Structures are given as C-alpha cells and as structure tokens.
C-alpha cells in the first residue's frame, strides 16, 4: 500500500512538473523566431479596411513556399459610393524570391484596377531588370539595373519586432514601389511597447503611418493617412457598399449654417482651433488672424519676383497642341486665361473620377472631375507660356448638403499677382466659398475643428 501511495505521489509530481514545463514553454511561444527565412512557414493574413468610420474593403497578405520560390501575394480591394456612383479599386502585388541565399527577388508583378484604368507591371530581376508595363491599351518595355532586394528586406520589420526592441529604437526598412520598381529606405521608430493587456508594439514612419504588431511579429493594424486603417481579421471580411454614406461628402467639412448662393458671397470667416493651425497648410490669399481665417471673393496675392521673371515651362504635349483652342497672340493675358477656362469647361463633362489620368488620357476620355479640369487647364496655360499652378482645398457644395467638399482649381500669374480661376465651375475669379487649405496626409477632416463664424454678402 505504501509503495502504491508513493508511486501515485511520484506520478502526480511528474505530471505537475510536465504541466509546469508546458506552461513555461507555451509562455515563450510568442518569442519563437517565426520570421527568419530558414524557419519560415506559409501564412495567410486577412484585414478589414476602414475609412472615416465605415468599412470600405478588405486586404490579404499571403506567403507560399515551393522548391524554387518564396512567393508573396498582396491584395487590397476598396469599394464604395462617390457622388452616387459605385466605384471599385483593386491593387494586387506578387513577388517571387529565390529559395537559395541570399533569397534574392527574382520576378514579380503588380496590377492596379481603377475606374476606366487598368495598369499592369511585370518584371524579371536577373543580370538586368526587364520590365513590361501596360496602361490600358498602351504597352512599354524597359531595361534597367537589377534590383538589390531580398526576402529578408521584405520581412525586416517583423524580424525587428521579434528582437524585442526598446522604446525609441528605429530601423531603416527597404520598400519597393510596385510599379516604378524603385527601392527606397524609410525609417520606422518604436513609439509604444507591450504593456498590461495591450501586448503590442507600435511603429511609425515620417509620414505618420502607424503599425501595430503583436509579440510574434504578426501585423495587427496599419493606420495610414486620411483616416484609412487596416485591422487584422480571422477571415475574409464582408461588407455592403450600399450601406455606406457617400465617400466624397463623408470627408468634407460640415458647415453649421447654410451659406446660400456662393456667387453672392463677399467674404467668409471661419475659425479653427489654434492647435490645428500649426499643421494646416494655408494659402497666402487667406488672411489669418489668431485662429480665424478670412477668405474674400476674387482673392489674389502678390507673386515673388523670381516667379514673375524665371518661371519654368514644360515641353508642350503633342495632344495639347492638337486641340482646337481659339487663343490669339493679340489677346491680353486675362483674355487668354478666360478663353482657356471656357474651353476646358466646355471640352470636359463632369464625372466623379478618383483615378489619376495623364493629360493624353484626359483629352481622349473627354470627362473628369476637378482634378482633370485643373490638369487640362494647366497644360493649356503651359502651352501659352502663362505661369500657373494648382490650388487644393475645399468648396461649398450647396445648402442641400451644407458642407465643404474637397476641390482643386488653378491660380494664374496676371500683372504680377496670382489670381484664382476655376475651370470646373467656369469661373475666372474664385468665390469666397473656395477654401484653400490643405490637411496633411497623416491627418483627416475629423481632426479639424471647423466653424463658420461670419458670412458677408454683396
């Protein structure tokens, strides 16, 4: 009996010891080196994409391994309604790395699918970098110097986290652009360490992009500029674009009071918090007094001497030369500008177009939103050797919506002053409801405390 009891006690002690060992071992699992190439295993990560408080898409990152290649696949799908029109954006990337040290990038591809635009880049990275790129129907081939990029470069951020960095530690990561195929370095710094229930590291770069990683180096979230955030999901997220609010108006600045007919506005005074003024980019035509901004109808501002005497013009695009624009050398600069504004307004028809088109494509398509109107007018002004540049900001969308929406227009050098014109609205003088302020990439409109203070009419 005694020997049986001893055996039972001994067995329980062994089990307890094994359980303790298992507990200790499991507690150290997060520190297992998962991202060293020799121990790498295939994985799939899903993310929900949020923007301005609503779901707009999903993203996926995958790693496949076979005898010859480590293959990385990345996809991002955005979908939503812009000005009542349902739009879809798909971005896909594929990179193949050799399974032999130093695990060099061998080949890859990237596809961008946007409204009325499909762009594909394929490359092989050998003695030379062989590139084939297509943009809708146009195909080009290039040969450049080979890329210095490896799988360890791709995994360096996760490897860095596995090393348990300290607060303030930084790493320079090599990033490869999917279409230009340029390799650039971006510095990331640890700004938050795991603590309490929040077992995560936070890294950020100079643009304000913020990454959250768990202790194993898995990506938990990625916060980009303009309020976009990717959040890790256990499976492919689902969402209904029809349940979204309009993506264009959702990023506008709400007005607490209606402004009425903007052509009748003489001036507009708005206020923002003093903290916001420090990161806003405010156009020189706007008068600033403490935390208040005053915008006048037909606002203009004096040009710098070098802008008057040394403006650099670009070579004129052949498709711009081919346009039948009725501008003569006898016209004054003001008359030329007026004619060109009218021409652009008549030539294009308005359609929400989030895609970035070239000047050739804009002329061929014949449509666009404020970006395309602005780009075409700038090209025509350049052809006439009239100094001009783009102005970004917001414009009042009317009392039905009672908010300011993102907008772009042009300022032209006339009589040594910069004068605002708007081809989208066919205006040779901007209104007081053209609000020329720029919110930095790392911020969003939700960070701006915006209040209409005073409205002055004609």
C-alpha positions as a Python dict, from the first residue, in 0.01 Angstrom:
ca = {
    (1, 'X'): (0, 0, 0),
    (2, 'X'): (276, 238, 94),
    (3, 'X'): (463, 170, -229),
    (4, 'X'): (143, 227, -428),
    (5, 'X'): (85, 557, -248),
    (6, 'X'): (443, 666, -314),
    (7, 'X'): (404, 574, -679),
    (8, 'X'): (85, 779, -702),
    (9, 'X'): (253, 1080, -541),
    (10, 'X'): (554, 1040, -766),
    (11, 'X'): (330, 1023, -1073),
    (12, 'X'): (142, 1335, -967),
    (13, 'X'): (470, 1518, -913),
    (14, 'X'): (587, 1418, -1260),
    (15, 'X'): (261, 1535, -1413),
    (16, 'X'): (283, 1862, -1224),
    (17, 'X'): (639, 1910, -1342),
    (18, 'X'): (541, 1837, -1703),
    (19, 'X'): (247, 2076, -1677),
    (20, 'X'): (477, 2346, -1540),
    (21, 'X'): (724, 2284, -1821),
    (22, 'X'): (442, 2303, -2075),
    (23, 'X'): (320, 2629, -1922),
    (24, 'X'): (669, 2780, -1933),
    (25, 'X'): (719, 2658, -2289),
    (26, 'X'): (386, 2797, -2406),
    (27, 'X'): (456, 3132, -2241),
    (28, 'X'): (767, 3162, -2454),
    (29, 'X'): (592, 3072, -2780),
    (30, 'X'): (544, 3437, -2879),
    (31, 'X'): (922, 3478, -2885),
    (32, 'X'): (982, 3189, -3124),
    (33, 'X'): (1172, 3324, -3424),
    (34, 'X'): (900, 3291, -3688),
    (35, 'X'): (1035, 3532, -3947),
    (36, 'X'): (1387, 3402, -4011),
    (37, 'X'): (1387, 3269, -4366),
    (38, 'X'): (1512, 2919, -4279),
    (39, 'X'): (1221, 2863, -4039),
    (40, 'X'): (958, 3042, -4242),
    (41, 'X'): (617, 2878, -4282),
    (42, 'X'): (332, 2964, -4525),
    (43, 'X'): (75, 3206, -4388),
    (44, 'X'): (-238, 3398, -4483),
    (45, 'X'): (-343, 3724, -4315),
    (46, 'X'): (-679, 3899, -4365),
    (47, 'X'): (-758, 4263, -4288),
    (48, 'X'): (-1071, 4475, -4283),
    (49, 'X'): (-1020, 4820, -4437),
    (50, 'X'): (-1194, 5106, -4255),
    (51, 'X'): (-1214, 5466, -4369),
    (52, 'X'): (-1376, 5758, -4192),
    (53, 'X'): (-1566, 5526, -3959),
    (54, 'X'): (-1703, 5278, -4214),
    (55, 'X'): (-1591, 4955, -4383),
    (56, 'X'): (-1469, 5014, -4740),
    (57, 'X'): (-1287, 4692, -4825),
    (58, 'X'): (-1055, 4405, -4737),
    (59, 'X'): (-688, 4319, -4774),
    (60, 'X'): (-491, 3996, -4780),
    (61, 'X'): (-124, 3904, -4739),
    (62, 'X'): (-3, 3552, -4826),
    (63, 'X'): (325, 3360, -4832),
    (64, 'X'): (355, 3042, -5042),
    (65, 'X'): (666, 2820, -5040),
    (66, 'X'): (776, 2568, -5304),
    (67, 'X'): (1104, 2415, -5412),
    (68, 'X'): (1226, 2715, -5611),
    (69, 'X'): (1047, 3021, -5474),
    (70, 'X'): (914, 3201, -5171),
    (71, 'X'): (610, 3374, -5319),
    (72, 'X'): (443, 3679, -5164),
    (73, 'X'): (91, 3781, -5268),
    (74, 'X'): (-78, 4101, -5152),
    (75, 'X'): (-427, 4226, -5244),
    (76, 'X'): (-637, 4527, -5144),
    (77, 'X'): (-999, 4571, -5254),
    (78, 'X'): (-1180, 4901, -5197),
    (79, 'X'): (-1542, 4961, -5291),
    (80, 'X'): (-1780, 5248, -5221),
    (81, 'X'): (-2015, 5515, -5350),
    (82, 'X'): (-1882, 5852, -5466),
    (83, 'X'): (-2139, 6116, -5562),
    (84, 'X'): (-2398, 5842, -5607),
    (85, 'X'): (-2175, 5627, -5828),
    (86, 'X'): (-2045, 5290, -5708),
    (87, 'X'): (-1669, 5259, -5764),
    (88, 'X'): (-1424, 4974, -5713),
    (89, 'X'): (-1044, 4977, -5673),
    (90, 'X'): (-825, 4664, -5671),
    (91, 'X'): (-450, 4660, -5604),
    (92, 'X'): (-256, 4333, -5635),
    (93, 'X'): (115, 4252, -5599),
    (94, 'X'): (317, 3933, -5644),
    (95, 'X'): (687, 3892, -5556),
    (96, 'X'): (894, 3575, -5606),
    (97, 'X'): (1217, 3525, -5410),
    (98, 'X'): (1478, 3255, -5462),
    (99, 'X'): (1490, 2977, -5200),
    (100, 'X'): (1872, 2994, -5214),
    (101, 'X'): (2069, 3251, -5008),
    (102, 'X'): (2066, 3550, -5022),
    (103, 'X'): (1697, 3490, -5120),
    (104, 'X'): (1708, 3747, -5398),
    (105, 'X'): (1396, 3894, -5561),
    (106, 'X'): (1367, 3708, -5892),
    (107, 'X'): (1044, 3828, -6053),
    (108, 'X'): (711, 3986, -5979),
    (109, 'X'): (404, 4169, -6099),
    (110, 'X'): (159, 4436, -5987),
    (111, 'X'): (-189, 4519, -6115),
    (112, 'X'): (-386, 4835, -6047),
    (113, 'X'): (-754, 4830, -6141),
    (114, 'X'): (-944, 5157, -6104),
    (115, 'X'): (-1245, 5307, -6282),
    (116, 'X'): (-1153, 5320, -6654),
    (117, 'X'): (-791, 5231, -6586),
    (118, 'X'): (-601, 4901, -6572),
    (119, 'X'): (-226, 4924, -6518),
    (120, 'X'): (-1, 4619, -6502),
    (121, 'X'): (371, 4591, -6436),
    (122, 'X'): (567, 4268, -6483),
    (123, 'X'): (940, 4229, -6425),
    (124, 'X'): (1225, 3982, -6408),
    (125, 'X'): (1528, 4067, -6195),
    (126, 'X'): (1840, 3897, -6332),
    (127, 'X'): (2160, 4035, -6484),
    (128, 'X'): (1933, 4321, -6583),
    (129, 'X'): (1591, 4432, -6467),
    (130, 'X'): (1349, 4355, -6751),
    (131, 'X'): (1020, 4546, -6719),
    (132, 'X'): (698, 4531, -6919),
    (133, 'X'): (429, 4782, -6830),
    (134, 'X'): (82, 4828, -6974),
    (135, 'X'): (-161, 5112, -6914),
    (136, 'X'): (-497, 5030, -7071),
    (137, 'X'): (-406, 4968, -7436),
    (138, 'X'): (-54, 5112, -7421),
    (139, 'X'): (240, 4871, -7364),
    (140, 'X'): (602, 4966, -7291),
    (141, 'X'): (920, 4769, -7223),
    (142, 'X'): (1227, 4887, -7029),
    (143, 'X'): (1567, 4758, -6923),
    (144, 'X'): (1730, 4891, -6606),
    (145, 'X'): (1991, 4799, -6347),
    (146, 'X'): (1899, 4495, -6133),
    (147, 'X'): (1721, 4544, -5801),
    (148, 'X'): (1904, 4491, -5474),
    (149, 'X'): (1615, 4344, -5276),
    (150, 'X'): (1576, 4017, -5082),
    (151, 'X'): (1318, 3829, -4880),
    (152, 'X'): (1494, 3944, -4563),
    (153, 'X'): (1431, 4303, -4675),
    (154, 'X'): (1061, 4219, -4709),
    (155, 'X'): (1049, 4057, -4364),
    (156, 'X'): (1283, 4302, -4187),
    (157, 'X'): (1005, 4480, -3994),
    (158, 'X'): (874, 4155, -3845),
    (159, 'X'): (1228, 4034, -3772),
    (160, 'X'): (1289, 4363, -3592),
    (161, 'X'): (985, 4308, -3368),
    (162, 'X'): (1097, 3954, -3289),
    (163, 'X'): (1415, 4101, -3145),
    (164, 'X'): (1213, 4276, -2869),
    (165, 'X'): (1317, 4636, -2948),
    (166, 'X'): (1318, 4908, -2684),
    (167, 'X'): (1122, 5233, -2686),
    (168, 'X'): (1282, 5475, -2932),
    (169, 'X'): (1468, 5205, -3126),
    (170, 'X'): (1449, 5250, -3501),
    (171, 'X'): (1506, 5055, -3820),
    (172, 'X'): (1550, 5163, -4184),
    (173, 'X'): (1333, 4938, -4400),
    (174, 'X'): (1376, 4891, -4773),
    (175, 'X'): (1045, 4944, -4954),
    (176, 'X'): (985, 4861, -5320),
    (177, 'X'): (730, 5053, -5526),
    (178, 'X'): (502, 4812, -5712),
    (179, 'X'): (505, 5000, -6044),
    (180, 'X'): (808, 5231, -6056),
    (181, 'X'): (1016, 4946, -5903),
    (182, 'X'): (1224, 5198, -5712),
    (183, 'X'): (1371, 5076, -5382),
    (184, 'X'): (1373, 5340, -5109),
    (185, 'X'): (1454, 5336, -4740),
    (186, 'X'): (1206, 5457, -4479),
    (187, 'X'): (1291, 5491, -4112),
    (188, 'X'): (1049, 5340, -3859),
    (189, 'X'): (1064, 5406, -3485),
    (190, 'X'): (918, 5220, -3187),
    (191, 'X'): (680, 5458, -3008),
    (192, 'X'): (497, 5210, -2783),
    (193, 'X'): (594, 4886, -2607),
    (194, 'X'): (376, 4593, -2491),
    (195, 'X'): (219, 4665, -2155),
    (196, 'X'): (-69, 4537, -1943),
    (197, 'X'): (-337, 4374, -2154),
    (198, 'X'): (-215, 4557, -2466),
    (199, 'X'): (60, 4322, -2582),
    (200, 'X'): (166, 4508, -2894),
    (201, 'X'): (442, 4719, -3039),
    (202, 'X'): (373, 5039, -3230),
    (203, 'X'): (599, 5162, -3510),
    (204, 'X'): (560, 5481, -3711),
    (205, 'X'): (735, 5646, -4005),
    (206, 'X'): (783, 6009, -4108),
    (207, 'X'): (453, 6021, -4299),
    (208, 'X'): (252, 5925, -3991),
    (209, 'X'): (173, 5567, -4098),
    (210, 'X'): (132, 5365, -3778),
    (211, 'X'): (175, 4987, -3743),
    (212, 'X'): (69, 4764, -3454),
    (213, 'X'): (247, 4427, -3419),
    (214, 'X'): (197, 4156, -3160),
    (215, 'X'): (497, 3998, -2987),
    (216, 'X'): (528, 3734, -3261),
    (217, 'X'): (557, 3997, -3535),
    (218, 'X'): (206, 3947, -3674),
    (219, 'X'): (55, 4268, -3811),
    (220, 'X'): (-248, 4369, -3604),
    (221, 'X'): (-331, 4700, -3771),
    (222, 'X'): (-198, 4961, -4011),
    (223, 'X'): (-311, 5322, -3988),
    (224, 'X'): (-249, 5528, -4300),
    (225, 'X'): (-313, 5888, -4387),
    (226, 'X'): (-660, 6033, -4449),
    (227, 'X'): (-817, 5806, -4186),
    (228, 'X'): (-759, 5470, -4362),
    (229, 'X'): (-699, 5179, -4125),
    (230, 'X'): (-639, 4807, -4185),
    (231, 'X'): (-744, 4585, -3894),
    (232, 'X'): (-647, 4216, -3870),
    (233, 'X'): (-932, 3969, -3918),
    (234, 'X'): (-955, 3591, -3868),
    (235, 'X'): (-1115, 3550, -4213),
    (236, 'X'): (-1204, 3742, -4526),
    (237, 'X'): (-1419, 4040, -4411),
    (238, 'X'): (-1756, 4104, -4573),
    (239, 'X'): (-1925, 4441, -4615),
    (240, 'X'): (-2209, 4608, -4808),
    (241, 'X'): (-2114, 4923, -5002),
    (242, 'X'): (-2482, 5014, -5028),
    (243, 'X'): (-2483, 5072, -4652),
    (244, 'X'): (-2207, 5333, -4676),
    (245, 'X'): (-2254, 5705, -4665),
    (246, 'X'): (-2115, 5885, -4970),
    (247, 'X'): (-1736, 5865, -4953),
    (248, 'X'): (-1687, 6210, -5105),
    (249, 'X'): (-1916, 6405, -4875),
    (250, 'X'): (-1807, 6195, -4578),
    (251, 'X'): (-1463, 6355, -4587),
    (252, 'X'): (-1593, 6709, -4625),
    (253, 'X'): (-1609, 6990, -4370),
    (254, 'X'): (-1956, 7036, -4226),
    (255, 'X'): (-2095, 7389, -4209),
    (256, 'X'): (-2308, 7473, -3906),
    (257, 'X'): (-2507, 7724, -4110),
    (258, 'X'): (-2617, 7746, -4477),
    (259, 'X'): (-2420, 7989, -4695),
    (260, 'X'): (-2679, 8046, -4968),
    (261, 'X'): (-2571, 8126, -5325),
    (262, 'X'): (-2190, 8133, -5314),
    (263, 'X'): (-2163, 8373, -5610),
    (264, 'X'): (-2317, 8636, -5382),
    (265, 'X'): (-2066, 8589, -5101),
    (266, 'X'): (-1829, 8881, -5048),
    (267, 'X'): (-1624, 8719, -4772),
    (268, 'X'): (-1631, 8427, -4534),
    (269, 'X'): (-1476, 8396, -4189),
    (270, 'X'): (-1409, 8054, -4038),
    (271, 'X'): (-1230, 7953, -3723),
    (272, 'X'): (-1021, 7650, -3633),
    (273, 'X'): (-859, 7558, -3304),
    (274, 'X'): (-515, 7710, -3252),
    (275, 'X'): (-359, 7364, -3239),
    (276, 'X'): (-498, 7286, -3584),
    (277, 'X'): (-343, 7598, -3735),
    (278, 'X'): (2, 7459, -3659),
    (279, 'X'): (-40, 7166, -3901),
    (280, 'X'): (-273, 7317, -4163),
    (281, 'X'): (-125, 7447, -4487),
    (282, 'X'): (-297, 7779, -4552),
    (283, 'X'): (-288, 7952, -4890),
    (284, 'X'): (-129, 8302, -4895),
    (285, 'X'): (-451, 8457, -5033),
    (286, 'X'): (-619, 8379, -4698),
    (287, 'X'): (-590, 8635, -4420),
    (288, 'X'): (-507, 8478, -4084),
    (289, 'X'): (-583, 8643, -3750),
    (290, 'X'): (-521, 8429, -3443),
    (291, 'X'): (-735, 8121, -3505),
    (292, 'X'): (-957, 8282, -3770),
    (293, 'X'): (-930, 8259, -4149),
    (294, 'X'): (-1083, 8526, -4375),
    (295, 'X'): (-1150, 8437, -4741),
    (296, 'X'): (-1254, 8704, -4994),
    (297, 'X'): (-1423, 8675, -5331),
    (298, 'X'): (-1172, 8708, -5619),
    (299, 'X'): (-887, 8667, -5370),
    (300, 'X'): (-539, 8725, -5510),
    (301, 'X'): (-187, 8766, -5375),
    (302, 'X'): (139, 8919, -5492),
    (303, 'X'): (387, 8694, -5672),
    (304, 'X'): (752, 8661, -5574),
    (305, 'X'): (995, 8839, -5813),
    (306, 'X'): (1153, 8510, -5930),
    (307, 'X'): (807, 8373, -6012),
    (308, 'X'): (750, 8665, -6247),
    (309, 'X'): (1087, 8652, -6421),
    (310, 'X'): (1203, 8291, -6406),
    (311, 'X'): (903, 8062, -6440),
    (312, 'X'): (996, 7726, -6593),
    (313, 'X'): (765, 7590, -6864),
    (314, 'X'): (742, 7222, -6961),
    (315, 'X'): (765, 7087, -7319),
    (316, 'X'): (420, 7106, -7478),
    (317, 'X'): (240, 6774, -7509),
    (318, 'X'): (155, 6690, -7876),
    (319, 'X'): (-205, 6607, -7781),
    (320, 'X'): (-238, 6957, -7629),
    (321, 'X'): (-102, 7114, -7947),
    (322, 'X'): (-362, 6924, -8148),
    (323, 'X'): (-656, 7077, -7959),
    (324, 'X'): (-855, 7342, -8146),
    (325, 'X'): (-818, 7624, -7892),
    (326, 'X'): (-909, 7973, -8013),
    (327, 'X'): (-646, 8189, -7846),
    (328, 'X'): (-457, 8452, -8047),
    (329, 'X'): (-139, 8646, -7975),
    (330, 'X'): (-339, 8970, -7975),
    (331, 'X'): (-538, 8863, -7671),
    (332, 'X'): (-429, 9003, -7336),
    (333, 'X'): (-320, 8750, -7075),
    (334, 'X'): (-651, 8796, -6893),
    (335, 'X'): (-844, 8729, -7215),
    (336, 'X'): (-635, 8420, -7291),
    (337, 'X'): (-697, 8283, -6944),
    (338, 'X'): (-1070, 8349, -6975),
    (339, 'X'): (-1082, 8174, -7314),
    (340, 'X'): (-890, 7872, -7184),
    (341, 'X'): (-1110, 7840, -6875),
    (342, 'X'): (-1416, 7845, -7101),
    (343, 'X'): (-1259, 7593, -7339),
    (344, 'X'): (-1180, 7340, -7062),
    (345, 'X'): (-1524, 7382, -6907),
    (346, 'X'): (-1689, 7310, -7244),
    (347, 'X'): (-1448, 7035, -7353),
    (348, 'X'): (-1491, 6807, -7050),
    (349, 'X'): (-1810, 6678, -6897),
    (350, 'X'): (-1817, 6629, -6522),
    (351, 'X'): (-1794, 6276, -6384),
    (352, 'X'): (-1651, 6167, -6046),
    (353, 'X'): (-1312, 6022, -6138),
    (354, 'X'): (-1092, 5913, -5847),
    (355, 'X'): (-845, 5759, -6094),
    (356, 'X'): (-533, 5960, -6186),
    (357, 'X'): (-523, 6009, -6563),
    (358, 'X'): (-248, 6152, -6782),
    (359, 'X'): (-311, 6460, -6997),
    (360, 'X'): (-334, 6239, -7307),
    (361, 'X'): (-598, 6023, -7139),
    (362, 'X'): (-797, 6325, -7019),
    (363, 'X'): (-810, 6465, -7373),
    (364, 'X'): (-903, 6126, -7517),
    (365, 'X'): (-1166, 6050, -7248),
    (366, 'X'): (-1331, 6392, -7252),
    (367, 'X'): (-1452, 6370, -6892),
    (368, 'X'): (-1330, 6406, -6535),
    (369, 'X'): (-1379, 6584, -6205),
    (370, 'X'): (-1199, 6890, -6068),
    (371, 'X'): (-861, 6715, -6089),
    (372, 'X'): (-892, 6655, -6464),
    (373, 'X'): (-1031, 7006, -6529),
    (374, 'X'): (-736, 7151, -6340),
    (375, 'X'): (-476, 6933, -6511),
    (376, 'X'): (-602, 7014, -6862),
    (377, 'X'): (-614, 7388, -6793),
    (378, 'X'): (-259, 7379, -6655),
    (379, 'X'): (-140, 7203, -6972),
    (380, 'X'): (-306, 7466, -7195),
    (381, 'X'): (-168, 7755, -6990),
    (382, 'X'): (178, 7600, -7010),
    (383, 'X'): (143, 7584, -7390),
    (384, 'X'): (65, 7958, -7392),
    (385, 'X'): (360, 8020, -7157),
    (386, 'X'): (137, 8163, -6885),
    (387, 'X'): (265, 8075, -6535),
    (388, 'X'): (3, 7873, -6347),
    (389, 'X'): (-20, 7618, -6066),
    (390, 'X'): (-273, 7404, -5886),
    (391, 'X'): (-452, 7508, -5568),
    (392, 'X'): (-605, 7246, -5341),
    (393, 'X'): (-870, 7293, -5077),
    (394, 'X'): (-1246, 7279, -5034),
    (395, 'X'): (-1555, 7433, -5191),
    (396, 'X'): (-1906, 7473, -5055),
    (397, 'X'): (-2135, 7210, -5208),
    (398, 'X'): (-2461, 7396, -5157),
    (399, 'X'): (-2727, 7427, -4890),
    (400, 'X'): (-2870, 7082, -4972),
    (401, 'X'): (-2553, 6919, -4839),
    (402, 'X'): (-2436, 7206, -4618),
    (403, 'X'): (-2073, 7103, -4625),
    (404, 'X'): (-1743, 7180, -4799),
    (405, 'X'): (-1607, 6905, -5028),
    (406, 'X'): (-1252, 6851, -5149),
    (407, 'X'): (-1172, 7054, -5460),
    (408, 'X'): (-890, 7165, -5690),
    (409, 'X'): (-857, 7476, -5904),
    (410, 'X'): (-587, 7693, -6064),
    (411, 'X'): (-409, 8017, -5991),
    (412, 'X'): (-263, 8216, -6280),
    (413, 'X'): (0, 8489, -6285),
    (414, 'X'): (-159, 8812, -6414),
    (415, 'X'): (0, 9157, -6366),
    (416, 'X'): (249, 9014, -6114),
    (417, 'X'): (-31, 8873, -5898),
    (418, 'X'): (-160, 8519, -5853),
    (419, 'X'): (-528, 8508, -5944),
    (420, 'X'): (-753, 8209, -5874),
    (421, 'X'): (-966, 8063, -6158),
    (422, 'X'): (-1187, 7753, -6158),
    (423, 'X'): (-1244, 7564, -6488),
    (424, 'X'): (-1478, 7311, -6323),
    (425, 'X'): (-1723, 7588, -6233),
    (426, 'X'): (-1624, 7812, -6530),
    (427, 'X'): (-1504, 8095, -6306),
    (428, 'X'): (-1233, 8347, -6386),
    (429, 'X'): (-1248, 8468, -6023),
    (430, 'X'): (-1283, 8224, -5735),
    (431, 'X'): (-1562, 8272, -5481),
    (432, 'X'): (-1534, 8333, -5109),
    (433, 'X'): (-1654, 7973, -5068),
    (434, 'X'): (-1330, 7843, -5223),
    (435, 'X'): (-1144, 7748, -4905),
    (436, 'X'): (-774, 7698, -4992),
    (437, 'X'): (-641, 7495, -4700),
    (438, 'X'): (-458, 7162, -4711),
    (439, 'X'): (-485, 6891, -4447),
    (440, 'X'): (-162, 6688, -4419),
    (441, 'X'): (-158, 6327, -4537),
    (442, 'X'): (-134, 6189, -4184),
    (443, 'X'): (-446, 6381, -4072),
    (444, 'X'): (-814, 6370, -4169),
    (445, 'X'): (-1108, 6611, -4157),
    (446, 'X'): (-1213, 6457, -3826),
    (447, 'X'): (-900, 6615, -3677),
    (448, 'X'): (-1015, 6963, -3783),
    (449, 'X'): (-1238, 7174, -3558),
    (450, 'X'): (-1401, 7392, -3825),
    (451, 'X'): (-1662, 7661, -3755),
    (452, 'X'): (-1820, 7921, -3987),
    (453, 'X'): (-1812, 8247, -3790),
    (454, 'X'): (-1929, 8525, -4025),
    (455, 'X'): (-2077, 8549, -4374),
    (456, 'X'): (-2072, 8874, -4571),
    (457, 'X'): (-2285, 8911, -4885),
    (458, 'X'): (-2274, 9162, -5166),
}
